[in-house]
Amino acid sequence: MSGERRRATYEDLCKVPDHLVAEIIDGELISPSTGALDRGRKMQVYARERLGHLWIVDPSPRTREIYRLEDGRWVVVGTHAGSAHVRAEPFEAVELVTTRWWREP
């Protein structure tokens, strides 16, 4: 591109994971049965399918649990609470403003 200015594309600026699953639950509270499903069967399925990272975001206590799959097992790599700004795997390059995540009563 001799002397031409080229506009950066999204792919130039961000490395996107090969697989990304985002399950978003609309509601104020996660029920005990849903929490058990999220931390039980779903985590097993995601590990079997070799999903690299898993986040469990619970709006009631405003918490985030970040997991990384290592040798077929989930390892906690971060826990966050409240409305802090967060850098978390696999998106460490981006500071997430979590105050926007929570619905105010």
C-alpha positions in Angstrom: 0.0 0.0 0.0 2.5 2.6 -1.1 1.5 5.8 0.7 -2.2 4.8 1.0 -3.8 5.1 4.4 -5.7 2.0 5.4 -8.5 1.9 7.9 -8.1 -0.7 10.7 -10.7 -3.4 10.8 -12.1 -5.1 13.8 -10.0 -8.1 13.1 -6.9 -5.9 13.1 -7.7 -4.6 16.6 -9.2 -7.5 18.5 -8.3 -11.2 18.8 -11.6 -13.0 18.9 -11.8 -16.5 20.6 -12.5 -19.4 18.3 -15.6 -20.3 20.3 -17.7 -17.9 22.4 -21.0 -18.9 24.1 -22.9 -16.1 25.8 -26.0 -17.2 27.7 -27.8 -14.2 29.1 -30.5 -14.7 31.7 -33.1 -11.9 31.9 -34.4 -11.5 35.4 -33.6 -10.2 38.8 -32.7 -13.5 40.5 -31.2 -16.8 39.5 -33.2 -19.5 41.2 -31.4 -22.3 43.2 -32.3 -24.8 40.5 -30.9 -22.6 37.7 -27.7 -22.0 39.7 -27.3 -25.8 40.2 -27.8 -26.4 36.5 -25.3 -23.6 35.6 -22.6 -24.9 38.0 -23.3 -28.6 37.3 -24.6 -30.0 34.0 -23.8 -27.0 31.8 -20.2 -26.8 33.0 -19.8 -30.5 32.2 -21.2 -30.0 28.7 -19.0 -26.9 28.1 -15.9 -28.8 29.3 -16.7 -31.8 27.1 -17.0 -29.4 24.1 -13.7 -27.8 25.1 -15.0 -24.3 25.6 -11.9 -22.3 26.7 -13.6 -20.0 29.3 -16.8 -19.7 31.2 -18.3 -16.8 33.1 -21.1 -17.1 35.6 -22.7 -13.7 36.2 -25.2 -13.5 39.0 -27.2 -10.3 39.0 -28.6 -10.7 42.5 -25.4 -10.4 44.5 -23.7 -8.8 41.5 -20.9 -11.3 41.2 -18.8 -12.7 38.3 -17.0 -16.0 38.4 -14.4 -16.5 35.6 -13.2 -20.0 34.8 -10.6 -21.4 32.4 -10.6 -24.9 31.1 -7.3 -26.7 31.9 -6.8 -30.4 31.2 -10.5 -30.9 31.0 -11.2 -29.3 34.4 -12.6 -25.8 35.2 -10.1 -23.6 37.2 -11.3 -20.3 38.8 -9.1 -17.5 37.4 -11.1 -14.6 38.8 -14.0 -13.6 41.0 -15.4 -10.1 41.1 -18.2 -8.5 43.0 -20.1 -5.2 42.9 -19.7 -2.6 40.2 -16.0 -2.6 39.7 -14.2 -2.1 36.4 -12.9 -5.5 35.4 -10.3 -7.0 33.1 -11.0 -10.7 32.9 -10.0 -13.6 30.7 -10.2 -14.0 27.8 -10.8 -10.3 27.3 -8.0 -8.8 29.4 -7.3 -6.1 26.8 -10.7 -4.5 27.5 -11.7 -2.9 30.7 -15.4 -3.9 31.3 -17.5 -1.2 33.0 -19.8 -3.5 35.0 -22.0 -0.7 36.5 -23.9 -1.0 33.2 -24.6 -4.7 33.7 -26.9 -4.3 36.7 -30.6 -3.3 36.7 -31.3 -0.8 39.4 -34.4 -1.6 41.6 
